[in-house]
Amino acid sequence: MLAEAMPEGLSSADSADFADKYIHRWINDALLYRVAQKNIPDIDRIDALVEEYRRDLIIFEYRKRLVNERVAQHFGEQEMLDYYEKNTDMFRLREAILKGLFLKVPENAPNLGQLKKWYCSSKPDGVEKIEKYALKNVVIYDYFYDQWIPFEEIVSNIPYEFGKPETFLKTHSKLEFNKNGYWYLLNITEYRVPGEIMPFDFAQTQIQEILANSNRLDFNRELEESLYREAEKAGEIKWFFDHKENIEKDSIK
């Protein structure tokens, strides 16, 4: 136990100190446990709680293993798209999202005029030029033309008063902003605001989790029903009915 608990990389003196404290703590726990056993009047209740917890833990681990082995966790794009189209109202945005490109560049970086032309272009040659430029001159380079990013995640890097995301996004397709020795360049190609339906590609992760959770629930229900039917068929379940109500009615007569 001590060897397993010992952190790696300790000096000899630190190892000895850790071992001494660990052993003392173990002895104190053992002594306290012995005294507590003698002085807790309802120890049987605690034993029952421990057994109940042990049972629940075993059931949980067994369910988890079966789910991992037998339940689909990943789904084809068409299956997810079908679910999305049937349940679009479930996928309304709570935050603004956008696609585009963001750069933070020192104001003394070379060829800034060229960079300001390139960053507004999503053409492959423009992006390639930016990537080469960014290797030596850019502090932050975020390329997200091909994926949706939360608005707040991008603007947290820009010391600019954006106001309401909806207002800014509807009135700006780009931002060129200079402060504290840096240029901040943001090019926005697409955006969605809170309340709008999520784009399918943004909703995919959420859809996959919904479908996986539905599969888990169905599997657990079918598992319980199957085990119950098998036990009932084998005569392992017997029902005992309380006729007290009928007896009381007869006695009234």
BELCORKA-V765493 format. One record per pair of residues at least 12 apart in sequence whose ideal C-beta (glycine too) atoms are under 6 Angstrom apart, sorted by the first residue. I is the first residue (numbers start at 0). J is the second residue. D is the distance in whole Angstrom. If there is no record, write none. Layout:
BEGIN
I:J:D ; I:J:D
END
This chain:
BEGIN
1:21:6 ; 66:215:5 ; 70:214:5 ; 70:215:6 ; 70:218:5 ; 71:214:6 ; 72:211:5 ; 74:207:6 ; 74:210:5 ; 79:203:6 ; 79:206:5 ; 82:206:6 ; 83:199:5 ; 83:202:6 ; 83:206:6 ; 87:196:5 ; 90:196:6 ; 90:197:4 ; 90:202:5 ; 91:194:6 ; 92:191:6 ; 92:193:5 ; 92:195:5 ; 92:197:6 ; 93:193:6 ; 94:149:5 ; 94:193:6 ; 95:150:4 ; 95:164:4 ; 95:192:5 ; 96:147:4 ; 96:149:6 ; 96:191:5 ; 97:150:6 ; 97:187:5 ; 97:190:4 ; 98:143:6 ; 98:144:6 ; 98:188:5 ; 98:189:4 ; 99:186:5 ; 99:187:4 ; 99:188:5 ; 100:118:6 ; 100:142:6 ; 100:186:5 ; 101:141:4 ; 101:153:6 ; 101:185:5 ; 102:118:6 ; 102:137:6 ; 102:140:6 ; 102:184:4 ; 103:138:4 ; 103:139:4 ; 103:181:6 ; 103:183:6 ; 104:137:5 ; 104:182:5 ; 106:180:5 ; 106:182:6 ; 108:136:4 ; 117:129:5 ; 118:184:5 ; 118:186:5 ; 119:186:5 ; 121:144:5 ; 139:156:6 ; 147:201:4 ; 150:164:5 ; 157:183:5 ; 158:178:5 ; 159:176:5 ; 165:192:4 ; 168:190:4 ; 172:187:5 ; 173:186:5
END
